[in-house]
């Protein structure tokens, strides 16, 4: 009696599946001479978590490469591919914004002494640049500052099977110290690209389980991480491939020992993940993700022709002008400014104290504390870097302009512009302010009287930046119950603060 073949319903898209298979086969032909003989890929529609393309190995029938093994379900070291989630948590906790200045230099964390992939350091670097260029030290330093269970907890909540306690992995988890399967990693990125809610990938139509649990990252953090990962057009040329799609947010990862090369990209509603290596686990110096997996990722994106989608800016995210060098709110002496996203009340943004105007004796070239009427005095703007960061710049081959030698008895920070700090008019110090149904829906109006020559005031609550206003304007503040410190800084760097108590009706 002839048996009837079983019908299997799947979410796979035939056209996309065939494109992935051909693309991987063509890519492996190009890398065969390098000893890279296998690869796998998965394509996910993030809003539904449906798997549209699934290639578990480069050649199912090739026994020499263990082609019948499903590489998408095998635990592998992800290298730097988890760093975006470290940065997302740091943004959510108010540790950084995209242009925050981080330190990429030698650091020791107890008995853990991580190094960068290239063995070199960039010195001070913005958070966005550190993530795009996959610097190890800033990522580990941020992971150390995260509260609670940090990246380990995010991975567990995101469906990654971690059999050991957090202490087993330590800070190395930020650099790929815990194994994940390509499907698990694709699931994390699908949550990042969509609503943040964790959940399994779907292989059968209409079987997505009901959403459960809070998002892995809030909406603002997801938006900012994807924005930070989008761009870096120069990286393609730097790593030997042409990056033709500037709409993709992407990240690579290379495991310790050159056993695994990963590349993950988000374009619109789609997540594409590529893994390259050898199923035997044999290391190969050619398995550098930016030189093999990334080119394959963008080749597949080019073949798939997936639609791009403009990201919606969350209502909790704003643009602010910052000093291009320090990442802080610009003062009157900052020579270059740049736009940056930030989350009001969360992102840490202070006034730039890097650029300062000093008096220089035109004859001796020495720094002078005040204008004493002598001839030839001139004002010049210098960068005031801490000594440890100056040393990092020097070691990175980027020495900064040295400050003039001070005249006898002149202190390191003397010579700043004199003047009175702003006088805070509202809120009043040590007063109780109530928030609730019958209170003013506009909140409390922050108001200060600045000194002459001030054009703008910057307001903070407990070190979180609230916003800025013109010197004669107020700034609405929606207070949160508790003891709060309100601080105002004028555009000359002079500050004042008051403490108030906020209660609930």
N, C-alpha and C positions, 0 to 999 in steps of 0.2 A: 504494500500500500504506500503510495507516494505521500510523503510528509509535506505539509504546507509550511513554507518559510514564515517565521515570525516577523511581524511588522514592528519596527522600532521607530518611534517618534522622537525626534531630537530638535534642538534649537539651532543646530548647525545650518549655516547658509552655504549652499553648494558653491556658489560663485566665489565667496570669500574663502571657503575651505580649499578650493583648488588653487586660488592665488597664493595662499600661504604655503601649500605643498610645493608648488613650482618655485616660489621665491626661496624657500629653504634649500631645496635641491640645487638651485643655481648658486646660492651663496656658499654652500659647502663645496661645490666644485672649485670656487675661487680660493677657499682656505685649505683645500686638501694638501697642497704642497707644504703648508705650515704644520701639518699634523693635527689639525682640528677636523674631526671626522663626524661630529654629531651636533644636532641642535634640535630644539623644540620651541613651539610658540603657541600662544593662546590669545584669542581676540574676544573681548567681552563688551557687551552693550551695558554700560554702567547703570542706567536707570532701571533696567529690568534684571540685571545681573545675568542675563542670558549669554551663554557661550556660543559665539557665531563661527569661530574657527578653532580647531583643536588638532595640533600636530605633535604627537608624543615623541617622535624621533625622526631623524632625517631619512631613514629608509627601513621600513618595517621588515622587509625580507632579508636584510643584510646581517648575517650572523656575526661577521667580524667586528661589527660595531654594537653588538647586542641590540639590534634594531627593534626587536619585539618588546623591549622594556619601555614602559611608559614614563618618559622623563619628566612629565608634568606632575607626577605624583611622588617623585623622589625628593627626599630632604637634601638640600644643598646649602652651602654657605652663601648668603646674599651679598657679601661685601658691603659697599656703600649704598645699596639700593634702599635701605631703611632710613637713611639720614633725613629725607623729607619729613618723616613723622616725628623725629626729634625736634626739628625746627618748628613744626606745627604745634607741638606741645609747648615749646618755649614761647611762641607767639601768644598762644591761648593763656599762658600763665603770666604774661606781661614782662617777660625777660628780655625780649628783643622786638624790633620792627625790622622791615627789610633792609634798611640802610644803617642799622645799628653797627657800631664798630666792634669787631671781634678781634681776638688776638690769635694769630697763627704763628706760634713760636714754640720752642722746646718747653714742654711741661711734663711733670711727673705727678701721677695721681696715686699716691700710696706706692705700691709696688708695680703699678701699671705705667709703662712708659711708651705710649703710642708714637708713631712717626707717620709722616705723610707718605703717600705712595711713591713720590719722586725722591723722598729723603731730603727735601728742601722746605723752606718756610717763606711765606709771603709777607710776614710782619703783620701790622694792623690791616684788616680787610673787612669790607661790609658783609653783613650776614648773607645777602643775596649772592655776592661774589664767592663767599666761602662755600655756599651750597652748590652753586653752579659748577665750581671748580673742585668740588668734592674734597675739601680740606679736612683732614682727620682731626686735628687738634681742636678746632672750634666746635666740632660736633661732639666730641667727648666732653669738652668743658661744659657745653650746654646740657648734655645728658646728666652730668653730675649735679647740675643745679635744679633739675626737675623735681617736683614734689611727688609724694606718694610713690606709686610703683612705676612711674615713668614709662619708658618705651616698652618695658617688659609687660606692664599691665595693658597697654594699648594693643600689643600683639595678641595677648591672651583673649582680650575682649573681641578682637578682630577675627578670631577663629584659628589662630596659629597654635598648633599643638607643641607646647613646650613642656617637656617631661621633668625638667630640673627646676629648682627654686631660683628666684631672681639672683640670689647671692652666688650661685654657681657661674652665671654668665658675667656678672659685674658690669663694668663700663664697656667691656668689649662688645656687648650686644649692639652698641651704636655703630660698630664697624663690621657687623656681620658675624659676631661670635655665636649666634644661635641659628641653627639650620631652619630653613623654611622650604616648602615645596613651591614650585612656580605657580600652582593654583592658589595656594595660600597668599602669596605675594600679590597676585593679580586681584584677589579679593580685597586686600587692603587698599590697593590703588583704585579699585572700582568704588569703594566707599569714599575715598578722597575726591573722586571725580563727580560724585553724585551728592547724596544727602548725608554722608558720613555714617549712616547706620550700618553696623556690621551684619553680615549674612552670607550664607553659602552661595557659590555660583550655581546657576541653574542650567541643566542639560536637557530637561524635558519641558516642552511648552506648558505654561500655566501652572507650574509647580513651585513658584517662589513662595516661601513661607512668609507669614505675616511678620512685619518688622518688629523687632524687640530690642529694648535696651537703648541707652543714650548714644548719640553720635560719638565716634572715636575722636573727632575734632569738631569744634564748633564751626559755624558757617564762615566767620571772618578768617579763622586760621586756615580753613580749606582753600578759600579764595586766595589768600596771600601766598600760601605755599605753591599753588599752581602758577600764580603770577611770577613768583621767583624762579620757577623752573622753566618758564617760557622765555625763549630768546637765546642768548649766548651764541649768536650766529658765527662768531669767530672760532668757537670750539670745534666746529666741523673741519675747517681748514687746518686748525692746529693739530687735529688728530688724524688727518689724512683722508677725510671723506667730505663730500659736498652736502651740506645740510640745506636742503631745498625747501623745507616746510617750517616757516617761523611760527606757525600756529600751534605747534606741539609743545606741551610741557613734558620734559623727559629727564630721566636719571639713569645712570649706569652703576654697575657694581662689579668689582673683580675680587674674587675670594683669595684668601691667603694661600700661597703656594701655587697660584695661577691654575686652579682646577676648574673654576667656573667664571664665565663672563655673562653678565646680565645687562639688559637694556629694557626699560619700561617707558612707554609714552602714552600721554593722554591727549586725544584730539577730539574736541567736542564731547559727544556722549560715549566715546569709545576708548577702551584701554587695550593696548597691545603690548604683550610681554614676549621677549626673546631670551632664550638661554642657549649658550654655546659651550661645548666642552666635550669630554669623552666619558662615556658611562662607566668606564673602568675606574674613574677618579684620578687618572694619571695627570700630573701637572704638566703644563706646557707654557713656556714663556711667551708664546704668541697669544695666549688667552688673556689679553688686556681688553676689557669691555669697550673702551672708547675707540679701539682700533679694529674690533671685529664685530661685536654684538651691536654697537650703535650704527655702523654702516648697514647691517642687515635690517635693523629696525626701520631706518628711514627708507630703505629700498622697498620694504613691505608696505609702509605707509604710502609711498608713491604708487605702488601697484594697486592698492586697495581703493585709492581715491575717496576716502571717507570725507563726509561733509564737516567743515569747521563750524564752530558755534561761539559767538561772542559771549564771554562770561558776564553774568549779571553782578554788578558791584553790590555787596550786601549793605543794608541800611546802617549797619554798625561800623562801616569802614569809611574813612575820609582820606582826602589828600592833604598833605601839608608840605610847605617848602622847608627844606633843611639845608644845612651847610653840606656841600658835596663831599667834604673831607671827613668831618667828624660825625655826620649823621644827626647832629643836634639842631635845635632851632637856631637859625642864623642870627648873629649879632651884627653890629654896624660895620665890622671889619672883615667879615667872611667874603673872600674874593669870588667864590663860585657857589651857586645854589642849585639844588636839584629837587624834584618832586619825589615824595615818598608816601606810600600808603601807611596809615596807622589806625589804631582802634582807640577812639577817645575814651579816657578813663582807664585804659588797660595798658597801652603801649608806653614804654618808658622813654620819654623825650625830654631832655633838659636843654638849657641854653648853652650855646657853644662857648666854651672857655678856652678853645684852642687858639683862635686868632685874636691877638691883642695889639693895640697900638702903643708903641713906646717912643720915648724921646732919645735921640742919638746925637751925640756931639759930632758936628761935621768935621772937626779937626782931628780929634783922637779916635773917632769911631766907637767910643765907649757909650754904654747905656747910662742915661741920666734919669734921676728919680722924678724931678719936677722942673718946670720951666723957671729958671732963675734969671732970665733976661740975657744970658750970654749970647753972643753972636754965633750964627751957624747952626743953631739947634734945628733939627728936623724930626718930623714924625714918620715912623715906618711901622708896617704891620709884620709881625713875626708869629710863627707857630710855637706854642708852648706845650711841647710833648713831655710826658714824664720820662725820666732817664731810662727806665726799662724798655719803653717803646722805642726810644731813640736808638737803643742798642739793637733792637729787633730790626729796625729799618736798615741799620748799618750792615747787619749780618745778611739781610735780604738783598744787599746791593743797591739800596735806595736811601742813601744818607740824606738827612734833612738839613736845611740851612741853619747854621749855628747862630744862637743868640749872641749879640755883642757882649763883650766882657763888661760887667757893671763897674761903675766908679766905686771907689772905696766906701764901704758902708752901705751900699745900695742893695736892698733885698731882692730875692728872686722874682717876686711878683709886684714890686713897687713900680710906680709909673703908670698905673691904670688911670682911666679917666675918673676924676673926682665927681661928686654929685650925690644927691640924696636919693635913697631908695623910694619906691612908691609907698604911699600911705593907703592902706586898705580901708575903704569906707564901708564895704559890705562883703562878707558878713562881719559882724562885730565879734571881737575876741571873747571867748568864754561864755557865749550865749547858747541857749537851747533853741534849736530849730526843729519844727515838727514836719513830718511828711505823712500824707495820708489822704483820705477821700476829700476832707474839707479844706485841706491846705491849698495854697496857691498852685494851680496846675502848671504854672510856668517855673516853679521851683524858686530858688534863691538867685537873685541877680548879683553876680560878682562884679564889684566896682572898686576902683582905686584912683587916687590922685597922684599922677606921676610928676617927676621933676621936669623942668624945661628941656626942650630938645628931644623928648621921647615921643616916638610915633606909634609904638605898638607895645601891648602888654600880653604876657603869656601866663596862663593860669594852670595850677597843678593841685591835685588832691592826693595826699599821701604819696607823692612822687609820680603819680600817674598824670599824664598830660590831658587836660580837659579841652583846651582850645585857646585861640588868641583873639584879641579884639583891638580896635583902635584905641589910642590913648584916652579919648573922651567917651568911649563906649563901655557898656557893660556886657557881661557874658552870662547867659542863663546856665544854672547848675541844678541838676536833679540830684539832691543829696540822698545818700544811703545811710540808714541808721548806724550809729556808732560814734566813737570819738574820731574826729577828722581834722587833719592839718591842711589848711588852705594856704597856698603859696603863690605869690605873683612875682614875675621877673620881667624887668623892662628890657628894651632892646639894647641897653648898654651893659646888661649883665647884673644890675643891682636888684636885690630881692628883699621881700618882706613876707612875713607869714603870721597867721593867727590860727588858734585852735578853737574848734566849736564842737558842740555835742548835737547829734542829730537823733531825734526820737521819732517814734511812730505813734500816730493818734490811735 
